[in-house]
């Protein structure tokens, strides 16, 4: 059961207040990771040995109007991901992925208001593996479940999941079948987490 409060009876912020969201919002890098997240990174680094995985996490600090969109699950109405990817506070993320433009665009392949699909997605990535390595399906599944418990305390309904592609292409990726980018947003703790994976033969 989700603990996320919903304010459907509250009035939606107007355009002027929405514009102020992006003038005041901040993203602070988080460097504390659960042991389960570190294990996920270690495992994917093995299965995708010629490429690897990058994990980035940010604490999102927004005003009350931003919180209205979070609580009502309407972040798409303020083009959250499209604005996040080019925000100045994510400069280190763009540099790590070798995104050459300061204001890149993204295309979104899929969006979910929960992370029930995440175990299958990450398990498939590790189970099928990259160019040379993979792990058995049980280990892949358990590694993913442990990650969700360690980072999100199994709050499947409180975290959103988007799979994206950055335009122009981030140079860190090899631009072949082993490229994956996922964005998770914890609507309780206001944390944004990026998972980027690549490999080559």
Secondary structure, 3 states (H helix, E strand, C coil): CCCCCCCCCCCCCCHHHHHHHHHHCEEEECCCCCHHHHHHHHHHHHHCCCCEEEEEEEEEECCHHHHHHHHCCCHHHHCHHHHHCCCHHHHHHHHHCCCCCCCCEEEEEEEECCCCCHHHHHHHHHHHCCCCCCCCHHHHHHHHHHHHHHHHCCCHHHEEEEEEEEECCCCCCCCCCCCEEEEEEECCCCEEEEEEEECCC
